[in-house]
Amino acid sequence: SRFVVSGSKQIDIKIKCGAEKDGFCQAVAFLTPEGHAVVVLTNDEITVGQLPGVEGLVGIKLPDTAHGEGKPLTWRITCKGSTVSGEIPWKAIQTVILPCE
């Protein structure tokens, strides 16, 4: 994300979403030098296509969570007293920025 500026560090952050399985809540968070949390959320599925130079994809098994729920997900992010909530559509990526000092 363009909002993860130089000097940002990856952090663990509290993210709760309305998914059936925890594995459907896919996100990564960073803390900027200015004290903001930048959280990138995805609501998608993992697909495997043909790899160059590989004949077929026999034997590749994806986990159940790779298929996603196929619908919008609600989410809530908390960082040091700041809380933000929203919804992410199916097949979307969102970037959320919130104070985290």
Rosetta constraint file for C-alpha pairs under 8 A:
AtomPair CA 1 CA 40 HARMONIC 7.44 0.50
AtomPair CA 1 CA 95 HARMONIC 7.38 0.50
AtomPair CA 3 CA 38 HARMONIC 6.83 0.50
AtomPair CA 4 CA 8 HARMONIC 6.19 0.50
AtomPair CA 4 CA 30 HARMONIC 6.87 0.50
AtomPair CA 4 CA 32 HARMONIC 6.78 0.50
AtomPair CA 4 CA 38 HARMONIC 6.57 0.50
AtomPair CA 5 CA 32 HARMONIC 6.56 0.50
AtomPair CA 6 CA 32 HARMONIC 8.00 0.50
AtomPair CA 7 CA 32 HARMONIC 6.70 0.50
AtomPair CA 7 CA 33 HARMONIC 6.13 0.50
AtomPair CA 8 CA 30 HARMONIC 6.06 0.50
AtomPair CA 8 CA 31 HARMONIC 5.37 0.50
AtomPair CA 8 CA 32 HARMONIC 4.27 0.50
AtomPair CA 8 CA 33 HARMONIC 5.88 0.50
AtomPair CA 9 CA 30 HARMONIC 5.24 0.50
AtomPair CA 9 CA 31 HARMONIC 5.33 0.50
AtomPair CA 9 CA 32 HARMONIC 6.69 0.50
AtomPair CA 10 CA 28 HARMONIC 7.58 0.50
AtomPair CA 10 CA 29 HARMONIC 5.75 0.50
AtomPair CA 10 CA 30 HARMONIC 4.15 0.50
AtomPair CA 10 CA 31 HARMONIC 6.33 0.50
AtomPair CA 11 CA 28 HARMONIC 7.98 0.50
AtomPair CA 11 CA 29 HARMONIC 5.60 0.50
AtomPair CA 11 CA 30 HARMONIC 5.30 0.50
AtomPair CA 11 CA 31 HARMONIC 6.42 0.50
AtomPair CA 12 CA 29 HARMONIC 6.63 0.50
AtomPair CA 13 CA 29 HARMONIC 6.63 0.50
AtomPair CA 13 CA 77 HARMONIC 7.43 0.50
AtomPair CA 13 CA 78 HARMONIC 6.91 0.50
AtomPair CA 13 CA 79 HARMONIC 6.29 0.50
AtomPair CA 14 CA 77 HARMONIC 5.77 0.50
AtomPair CA 14 CA 78 HARMONIC 5.33 0.50
AtomPair CA 14 CA 79 HARMONIC 6.70 0.50
AtomPair CA 15 CA 75 HARMONIC 6.98 0.50
AtomPair CA 15 CA 76 HARMONIC 5.74 0.50
AtomPair CA 15 CA 77 HARMONIC 4.57 0.50
AtomPair CA 15 CA 78 HARMONIC 6.60 0.50
AtomPair CA 16 CA 25 HARMONIC 7.81 0.50
AtomPair CA 16 CA 75 HARMONIC 5.55 0.50
AtomPair CA 16 CA 76 HARMONIC 5.15 0.50
AtomPair CA 16 CA 77 HARMONIC 6.48 0.50
AtomPair CA 17 CA 22 HARMONIC 7.95 0.50
AtomPair CA 17 CA 25 HARMONIC 6.32 0.50
AtomPair CA 17 CA 73 HARMONIC 6.63 0.50
AtomPair CA 17 CA 74 HARMONIC 5.43 0.50
AtomPair CA 17 CA 75 HARMONIC 4.06 0.50
AtomPair CA 17 CA 76 HARMONIC 6.23 0.50
AtomPair CA 18 CA 73 HARMONIC 5.71 0.50
AtomPair CA 18 CA 74 HARMONIC 5.19 0.50
AtomPair CA 18 CA 75 HARMONIC 6.35 0.50
AtomPair CA 19 CA 24 HARMONIC 6.14 0.50
AtomPair CA 19 CA 25 HARMONIC 6.75 0.50
AtomPair CA 19 CA 69 HARMONIC 7.30 0.50
AtomPair CA 19 CA 73 HARMONIC 6.22 0.50
AtomPair CA 19 CA 74 HARMONIC 7.72 0.50
AtomPair CA 20 CA 24 HARMONIC 7.54 0.50
AtomPair CA 20 CA 69 HARMONIC 7.52 0.50
AtomPair CA 21 CA 25 HARMONIC 7.72 0.50
AtomPair CA 21 CA 65 HARMONIC 7.40 0.50
AtomPair CA 23 CA 65 HARMONIC 5.60 0.50
AtomPair CA 24 CA 43 HARMONIC 7.21 0.50
AtomPair CA 24 CA 65 HARMONIC 5.80 0.50
AtomPair CA 24 CA 66 HARMONIC 7.81 0.50
AtomPair CA 24 CA 68 HARMONIC 5.71 0.50
AtomPair CA 24 CA 69 HARMONIC 7.13 0.50
AtomPair CA 25 CA 41 HARMONIC 7.74 0.50
AtomPair CA 25 CA 42 HARMONIC 7.55 0.50
AtomPair CA 25 CA 43 HARMONIC 7.34 0.50
AtomPair CA 26 CA 41 HARMONIC 5.85 0.50
AtomPair CA 26 CA 42 HARMONIC 5.53 0.50
AtomPair CA 26 CA 43 HARMONIC 6.93 0.50
AtomPair CA 27 CA 39 HARMONIC 6.67 0.50
AtomPair CA 27 CA 40 HARMONIC 5.44 0.50
AtomPair CA 27 CA 41 HARMONIC 4.36 0.50
AtomPair CA 27 CA 42 HARMONIC 6.32 0.50
AtomPair CA 28 CA 39 HARMONIC 5.72 0.50
AtomPair CA 28 CA 40 HARMONIC 5.47 0.50
AtomPair CA 28 CA 41 HARMONIC 6.84 0.50
AtomPair CA 29 CA 37 HARMONIC 6.59 0.50
AtomPair CA 29 CA 38 HARMONIC 5.57 0.50
AtomPair CA 29 CA 39 HARMONIC 4.28 0.50
AtomPair CA 29 CA 40 HARMONIC 6.40 0.50
AtomPair CA 30 CA 37 HARMONIC 5.59 0.50
AtomPair CA 30 CA 38 HARMONIC 5.17 0.50
AtomPair CA 30 CA 39 HARMONIC 6.46 0.50
AtomPair CA 31 CA 35 HARMONIC 6.15 0.50
AtomPair CA 31 CA 36 HARMONIC 5.64 0.50
AtomPair CA 31 CA 37 HARMONIC 4.62 0.50
AtomPair CA 31 CA 38 HARMONIC 6.35 0.50
AtomPair CA 31 CA 100 HARMONIC 7.61 0.50
AtomPair CA 32 CA 36 HARMONIC 5.33 0.50
AtomPair CA 32 CA 37 HARMONIC 6.41 0.50
AtomPair CA 32 CA 38 HARMONIC 7.35 0.50
AtomPair CA 35 CA 99 HARMONIC 6.36 0.50
AtomPair CA 35 CA 100 HARMONIC 5.51 0.50
AtomPair CA 35 CA 101 HARMONIC 5.38 0.50
AtomPair CA 36 CA 97 HARMONIC 6.50 0.50
AtomPair CA 36 CA 98 HARMONIC 5.55 0.50
AtomPair CA 36 CA 99 HARMONIC 4.53 0.50
AtomPair CA 36 CA 100 HARMONIC 5.07 0.50
AtomPair CA 36 CA 101 HARMONIC 7.21 0.50
AtomPair CA 37 CA 79 HARMONIC 7.50 0.50
AtomPair CA 37 CA 96 HARMONIC 7.91 0.50
AtomPair CA 37 CA 97 HARMONIC 5.57 0.50
AtomPair CA 37 CA 98 HARMONIC 5.32 0.50
AtomPair CA 37 CA 99 HARMONIC 6.13 0.50
AtomPair CA 37 CA 100 HARMONIC 5.62 0.50
AtomPair CA 38 CA 95 HARMONIC 6.82 0.50
AtomPair CA 38 CA 96 HARMONIC 5.78 0.50
AtomPair CA 38 CA 97 HARMONIC 4.63 0.50
AtomPair CA 38 CA 98 HARMONIC 6.84 0.50
AtomPair CA 39 CA 95 HARMONIC 5.60 0.50
AtomPair CA 39 CA 96 HARMONIC 5.09 0.50
AtomPair CA 39 CA 97 HARMONIC 6.37 0.50
AtomPair CA 40 CA 93 HARMONIC 7.05 0.50
AtomPair CA 40 CA 94 HARMONIC 5.69 0.50
AtomPair CA 40 CA 95 HARMONIC 4.48 0.50
AtomPair CA 40 CA 96 HARMONIC 6.43 0.50
AtomPair CA 41 CA 88 HARMONIC 7.99 0.50
AtomPair CA 41 CA 93 HARMONIC 5.64 0.50
AtomPair CA 41 CA 94 HARMONIC 5.17 0.50
AtomPair CA 41 CA 95 HARMONIC 6.33 0.50
AtomPair CA 41 CA 96 HARMONIC 7.90 0.50
AtomPair CA 42 CA 88 HARMONIC 7.70 0.50
AtomPair CA 42 CA 91 HARMONIC 7.50 0.50
AtomPair CA 42 CA 92 HARMONIC 5.84 0.50
AtomPair CA 42 CA 93 HARMONIC 4.45 0.50
AtomPair CA 42 CA 94 HARMONIC 6.47 0.50
AtomPair CA 43 CA 68 HARMONIC 7.02 0.50
AtomPair CA 43 CA 72 HARMONIC 7.52 0.50
AtomPair CA 43 CA 73 HARMONIC 7.38 0.50
AtomPair CA 43 CA 88 HARMONIC 6.74 0.50
AtomPair CA 43 CA 89 HARMONIC 6.89 0.50
AtomPair CA 43 CA 90 HARMONIC 5.45 0.50
AtomPair CA 43 CA 91 HARMONIC 5.42 0.50
AtomPair CA 43 CA 92 HARMONIC 5.47 0.50
AtomPair CA 43 CA 93 HARMONIC 6.55 0.50
AtomPair CA 44 CA 67 HARMONIC 7.47 0.50
AtomPair CA 44 CA 68 HARMONIC 5.83 0.50
AtomPair CA 44 CA 70 HARMONIC 7.60 0.50
AtomPair CA 44 CA 90 HARMONIC 6.19 0.50
AtomPair CA 44 CA 91 HARMONIC 4.49 0.50
AtomPair CA 44 CA 92 HARMONIC 6.51 0.50
AtomPair CA 45 CA 65 HARMONIC 7.87 0.50
AtomPair CA 45 CA 66 HARMONIC 5.15 0.50
AtomPair CA 45 CA 67 HARMONIC 4.56 0.50
AtomPair CA 45 CA 68 HARMONIC 5.04 0.50
AtomPair CA 45 CA 91 HARMONIC 7.46 0.50
AtomPair CA 46 CA 62 HARMONIC 7.95 0.50
AtomPair CA 46 CA 66 HARMONIC 4.88 0.50
AtomPair CA 46 CA 67 HARMONIC 6.24 0.50
AtomPair CA 47 CA 66 HARMONIC 7.64 0.50
AtomPair CA 50 CA 54 HARMONIC 7.20 0.50
AtomPair CA 50 CA 56 HARMONIC 6.76 0.50
AtomPair CA 50 CA 57 HARMONIC 7.09 0.50
AtomPair CA 62 CA 66 HARMONIC 6.15 0.50
AtomPair CA 63 CA 67 HARMONIC 7.80 0.50
AtomPair CA 64 CA 68 HARMONIC 7.83 0.50
AtomPair CA 70 CA 90 HARMONIC 5.87 0.50
AtomPair CA 70 CA 91 HARMONIC 7.94 0.50
AtomPair CA 71 CA 89 HARMONIC 6.71 0.50
AtomPair CA 71 CA 90 HARMONIC 4.92 0.50
AtomPair CA 72 CA 87 HARMONIC 6.64 0.50
AtomPair CA 72 CA 88 HARMONIC 5.50 0.50
AtomPair CA 72 CA 89 HARMONIC 4.15 0.50
AtomPair CA 72 CA 90 HARMONIC 4.81 0.50
AtomPair CA 73 CA 87 HARMONIC 5.53 0.50
AtomPair CA 73 CA 88 HARMONIC 5.40 0.50
AtomPair CA 73 CA 89 HARMONIC 6.56 0.50
AtomPair CA 73 CA 90 HARMONIC 7.47 0.50
AtomPair CA 74 CA 85 HARMONIC 7.49 0.50
AtomPair CA 74 CA 86 HARMONIC 5.73 0.50
AtomPair CA 74 CA 87 HARMONIC 4.19 0.50
AtomPair CA 74 CA 88 HARMONIC 6.36 0.50
AtomPair CA 75 CA 85 HARMONIC 5.52 0.50
AtomPair CA 75 CA 86 HARMONIC 5.51 0.50
AtomPair CA 75 CA 87 HARMONIC 5.92 0.50
AtomPair CA 75 CA 88 HARMONIC 7.62 0.50
AtomPair CA 76 CA 83 HARMONIC 6.95 0.50
AtomPair CA 76 CA 84 HARMONIC 5.72 0.50
AtomPair CA 76 CA 85 HARMONIC 4.16 0.50
AtomPair CA 76 CA 86 HARMONIC 6.63 0.50
AtomPair CA 77 CA 83 HARMONIC 5.57 0.50
AtomPair CA 77 CA 84 HARMONIC 5.39 0.50
AtomPair CA 77 CA 85 HARMONIC 6.25 0.50
AtomPair CA 78 CA 82 HARMONIC 5.59 0.50
AtomPair CA 78 CA 83 HARMONIC 4.38 0.50
AtomPair CA 78 CA 84 HARMONIC 6.67 0.50
AtomPair CA 79 CA 83 HARMONIC 6.55 0.50
AtomPair CA 79 CA 98 HARMONIC 7.93 0.50
AtomPair CA 79 CA 99 HARMONIC 7.55 0.50
AtomPair CA 79 CA 100 HARMONIC 5.33 0.50
AtomPair CA 80 CA 100 HARMONIC 5.57 0.50
AtomPair CA 80 CA 101 HARMONIC 6.40 0.50
AtomPair CA 81 CA 100 HARMONIC 7.61 0.50
AtomPair CA 82 CA 98 HARMONIC 7.03 0.50
AtomPair CA 82 CA 99 HARMONIC 6.36 0.50
AtomPair CA 82 CA 100 HARMONIC 6.58 0.50
AtomPair CA 83 CA 98 HARMONIC 7.87 0.50
AtomPair CA 84 CA 98 HARMONIC 7.38 0.50
AtomPair CA 88 CA 92 HARMONIC 6.55 0.50
AtomPair CA 88 CA 93 HARMONIC 7.50 0.50
AtomPair CA 88 CA 94 HARMONIC 6.99 0.50
